[in-house]
Amino acid sequence: MSNGRQAPGYVRLTEPLVREGGVLRAATWDEALDRAAEGFLRVKRDHGSDALGIFSCSKSTNEMNFLAGKLARVGFGTSNVDSCNRT
């Protein structure tokens, strides 16, 4: 959806992009999500669960912040969850 007021040089992404050899190329959603998951698993394997974390926004709903915390604890195996609620 475009409101016709795009910034100069702004291109709306309509498909995921992956980096290959330093260059971005179009990919399927399955490939992009698999690459993201592989990256998280690689960091967890190489540096441990506490190398990962979630930063959540205070403007998100309670439900969204709950899910972010759940992803950190269950998905990543870490309790590293923070937000900008202090500001």
C-alpha positions as CSV (number, residue, x, y, z in Angstrom):
1,M,0.0,0.0,0.0
2,S,1.4,3.3,-1.0
3,N,0.0,6.6,0.0
4,G,1.9,8.3,-2.8
5,R,4.1,10.2,-0.4
6,Q,7.3,8.2,-0.5
7,A,10.7,9.8,0.3
8,P,13.0,10.3,-2.6
9,G,15.0,7.2,-3.4
10,Y,12.7,5.0,-1.2
11,V,11.9,1.6,-2.6
12,R,9.2,-0.4,-0.9
13,L,10.3,-4.0,-0.3
14,T,7.8,-6.5,-1.6
15,E,9.8,-9.6,-1.1
16,P,12.5,-10.7,1.3
17,L,16.2,-10.1,0.4
18,V,19.2,-12.2,1.4
19,R,22.8,-11.4,1.2
20,E,24.9,-13.6,-1.0
21,G,28.6,-12.7,-1.7
22,G,28.0,-9.2,-0.3
23,V,25.1,-8.6,-2.7
24,L,21.4,-8.6,-1.8
25,R,19.1,-10.7,-4.0
26,A,15.4,-11.6,-3.9
27,A,14.5,-14.8,-2.0
28,T,11.5,-16.8,-1.0
29,W,10.1,-16.3,2.4
30,D,11.0,-19.9,3.3
31,E,14.7,-19.3,2.3
32,A,14.8,-16.0,4.2
33,L,13.3,-17.4,7.4
34,D,15.6,-20.5,7.2
35,R,18.6,-18.2,6.9
36,A,17.5,-16.1,9.9
37,A,16.9,-19.3,12.0
38,E,20.3,-20.6,10.9
39,G,21.9,-17.4,12.0
40,F,20.3,-17.5,15.5
41,L,21.3,-21.2,15.9
42,R,24.9,-20.4,14.8
43,V,25.2,-17.6,17.4
44,K,23.7,-19.8,20.1
45,R,26.0,-22.7,19.2
46,D,29.2,-20.6,19.0
47,H,28.6,-18.1,21.9
48,G,25.9,-19.6,24.1
49,S,22.3,-18.7,24.7
50,D,23.2,-15.5,26.6
51,A,24.7,-14.0,23.4
52,L,21.1,-13.5,22.2
53,G,18.4,-11.2,23.5
54,I,15.3,-9.3,22.7
55,F,14.7,-5.6,22.9
56,S,11.1,-4.7,23.0
57,C,9.2,-1.4,22.7
58,S,7.2,0.2,25.4
59,K,4.6,1.2,22.8
60,S,4.0,-2.4,22.0
61,T,0.9,-4.1,23.5
62,N,1.3,-6.2,26.7
63,E,0.6,-9.3,24.5
64,M,3.4,-8.4,22.1
65,N,5.9,-7.8,24.9
66,F,4.8,-11.1,26.5
67,L,5.5,-12.9,23.2
68,A,8.9,-11.3,22.9
69,G,9.8,-12.5,26.3
70,K,8.5,-16.0,25.5
71,L,10.6,-16.1,22.3
72,A,13.7,-15.1,24.3
73,R,13.1,-17.7,27.1
74,V,11.7,-20.6,25.1
75,G,13.1,-20.0,21.7
76,F,16.6,-18.6,22.5
77,G,17.0,-20.1,26.0
78,T,17.9,-16.7,27.5
79,S,16.4,-14.3,30.0
80,N,18.0,-11.3,28.1
81,V,14.9,-9.2,27.6
82,D,14.8,-5.4,27.8
83,S,12.6,-2.6,26.7
84,C,12.7,1.2,26.6
85,N,10.1,1.5,29.4
86,R,12.6,3.5,31.5
87,T,12.6,6.5,29.1
